[in-house]
């Protein structure tokens, strides 16, 4: 499945639930990566809506798909990174 540059309702309507969840995961990863980079660059002055166009486009696409997932009453699952507990060794 190919995620288009600009997500539209027609494209989302063409996807079954599994494909929509896959697209959401990919878009979330892309947005999170860009957001992390910007947070590192900007520090305390980071503001999402004042970020570069690429970041805003990634957020807009992910946001649209995320909303569609909620409307379909689906649940996007995220992998949690392993947290190391001090003293557990």
LUMLO-415900 format. One record per residue: chain; x, y, z of N, C-alpha, C in turn; residue in three letters; residue number from 0. Coordinates in steps of 0.1 Angstrom, whole numbers, plus 5000, padded with zeros to 4 digits. Each point is the difference from the previous one (the first is absolute). Layout:
A,X,Y,Z,X,Y,Z,X,Y,Z,ala,NUM
...
***
This chain:
A,5008,4988,5000,4992,5012,5000,5009,5012,5000,unk,0
A,4996,5010,4992,5008,5012,4999,4991,5012,5006,unk,1
A,5007,5007,5009,4993,5011,5007,5003,5013,4991,unk,2
A,4989,5006,4996,5002,5012,4991,5006,5012,5007,unk,3
A,5005,5009,4992,5006,5012,5006,4990,5008,5008,unk,4
A,4988,5001,4995,4989,5007,5006,4989,4990,5003,unk,5
A,4997,4997,5012,4989,4991,5004,4986,5007,4997,unk,6
A,4992,4992,4994,4986,5005,4997,4990,4990,5006,unk,7
A,4988,5005,5001,4989,4991,5005,4997,4989,4990,unk,8
A,5001,5003,4987,4998,4990,4990,5010,4988,5002,unk,9
A,5013,5004,5002,5010,4990,5002,4998,4992,5013,unk,10
A,4996,5007,5011,4997,4992,5012,4988,4991,4998,unk,11
A,4990,5004,4993,4988,4992,4998,5003,4988,4992,unk,12
A,5011,5000,4992,5004,4989,4991,5007,4989,5008,unk,13
A,5004,5003,5013,5007,4990,5008,4992,4992,5009,unk,14
A,5003,4988,5002,4993,4992,5010,5007,5003,5014,unk,15
A,4994,4995,5010,5005,5004,5014,5015,4997,5002,unk,16
A,5004,4988,4995,5014,4996,5002,5010,5009,4993,unk,17
A,4996,5004,4988,5009,5009,4992,5000,5014,5006,unk,18
A,4988,5004,5005,5000,5013,5007,5009,5001,5012,unk,19
A,5000,4989,5008,5008,4999,5012,5015,5000,4996,unk,20
A,5003,4993,4989,5014,5000,4995,5004,5014,4996,unk,21
A,4992,5007,4993,5003,5013,4995,5002,5010,5012,unk,22
A,4991,4998,5010,5001,5009,5012,5013,4998,5007,unk,23
A,5004,4987,5001,5013,4997,5006,5012,5006,4993,unk,24
A,5000,4999,4987,5010,5006,4992,5001,5015,5001,unk,25
A,4988,5006,4999,4999,5015,5001,5004,5005,5014,unk,26
A,4996,4993,5010,5004,5003,5014,5015,5000,5002,unk,27
A,5006,4989,4994,5015,4999,5001,5007,5012,4993,unk,28
A,4995,5003,4988,5006,5011,4992,4998,5013,5008,unk,29
A,4988,5003,5005,4998,5012,5008,5009,5001,5012,unk,30
A,5000,4989,5008,5008,4999,5012,5014,5003,4998,unk,31
A,5006,4994,4989,5014,5002,4997,5003,5015,4997,unk,32
A,4991,5006,4992,5002,5014,4997,4999,5009,5012,unk,33
A,4990,4996,5008,4997,5008,5012,5012,4999,5010,unk,34
A,5006,4988,5001,5011,4998,5009,5012,5009,4995,unk,35
A,5002,5000,4987,5011,5008,4995,4998,5015,5003,unk,36
A,4988,5004,4998,4997,5014,5002,5001,5004,5015,unk,37
A,4996,4991,5009,5001,5003,5014,5015,5001,5004,unk,38
A,5008,4991,4994,5014,5000,5003,5007,5013,4995,unk,39
A,4996,5005,4988,5005,5012,4994,4995,5013,5008,unk,40
A,4988,5000,5003,4993,5012,5006,5000,5001,5015,unk,41
A,5001,4988,5006,5000,5000,5015,4987,5006,5006,unk,42
A,5002,5009,5009,4988,5006,5007,4992,5009,4990,unk,43
A,5005,5004,4989,4993,5009,4991,4992,4992,4990,unk,44
A,5000,4987,5001,4992,4991,4991,4985,5003,5001,unk,45
A,4994,5002,4988,4985,5001,4999,4996,4993,4988,unk,46
A,4992,4990,5001,4996,4992,4988,4995,5009,4989,unk,47
A,4991,5009,5002,4994,5008,4989,5009,5010,4995,unk,48
A,5011,5002,5005,5010,5009,4995,5012,4992,4993,unk,49
A,4998,4988,4999,5011,4991,4994,5000,5001,4985,unk,50
A,5010,4993,4994,5001,5001,4985,4988,4993,4993,unk,51
A,4998,5003,4988,4989,4994,4992,5000,4985,5000,unk,52
A,5011,4994,4999,5001,4985,5001,4994,4994,5012,unk,53
A,5003,5006,5012,4995,4996,5013,4985,5002,5000,unk,54
A,4995,5011,4995,4985,5003,5001,4993,4991,4990,unk,55
A,5006,4997,4989,4993,4990,4990,4999,4986,5006,unk,56
A,5011,4996,5007,5000,4987,5007,4990,4999,5011,unk,57
A,4999,5011,5007,4990,5001,5011,4986,5000,4994,unk,58
A,4997,5007,4989,4987,5001,4994,4996,4986,4995,unk,59
A,5009,4993,4993,4996,4987,4995,4997,4990,5011,unk,60
A,5009,5000,5010,4998,4991,5011,4987,5003,5007,unk,61
A,4997,5013,5002,4988,5004,5008,4988,4996,4992,unk,62
A,5000,5001,4987,4988,4996,4992,4997,4985,5002,unk,63
A,5011,4992,4998,4998,4986,5001,4997,4996,5015,unk,64
A,5006,5006,5009,4997,4997,5014,4985,5003,5003,unk,65
A,4995,5011,4995,4986,5003,5002,4991,4989,4993,unk,66
A,5003,4996,4989,4993,4989,4993,5000,4987,5008,unk,67
A,5011,4997,5006,5001,4988,5008,4990,5001,5012,unk,68
A,5000,5012,5006,4990,5001,5012,4986,4999,4995,unk,69
A,4997,5006,4988,4986,5000,4995,4996,4985,4997,unk,70
A,5010,4992,4996,4997,4986,4997,5000,4992,5013,unk,71
A,5003,5006,5011,5001,4993,5013,5011,4990,5000,unk,72
A,5011,5003,4994,5012,4991,5000,5009,5006,5011,unk,73
A,5010,4992,5003,5010,5004,5010,5014,4998,4994,unk,74
A,5007,5011,4999,5014,4999,4995,5009,4995,5012,unk,75
A,5007,4990,4998,5009,4995,5010,5014,5004,4997,unk,76
A,5007,5005,5011,5014,5004,4999,5008,4991,5008,unk,77
A,5012,4997,4994,5010,4993,5008,5006,5009,5010,unk,78
A,5001,4995,5012,5007,5008,5010,5015,4996,5001,unk,79
A,5008,5010,5001,5014,4997,5001,5003,4994,5013,unk,80
A,5010,4991,5001,5003,4993,5012,5006,5010,5010,unk,81
A,4995,5000,5012,5005,5009,5010,5008,4992,5010,unk,82
A,5012,5004,5002,5008,4993,5009,4999,5005,5014,unk,83
A,4997,4991,5009,4998,5004,5014,5013,4998,5008,unk,84
A,5003,5011,5006,5013,5000,5008,4999,4990,5011,unk,85
A,5010,4992,5002,5001,4991,5011,4993,4986,4997,unk,86
A,4995,4999,4988,4993,4987,4996,5010,4990,4994,unk,87
A,5013,5004,4999,5010,4991,4994,5004,4990,5010,unk,88
***
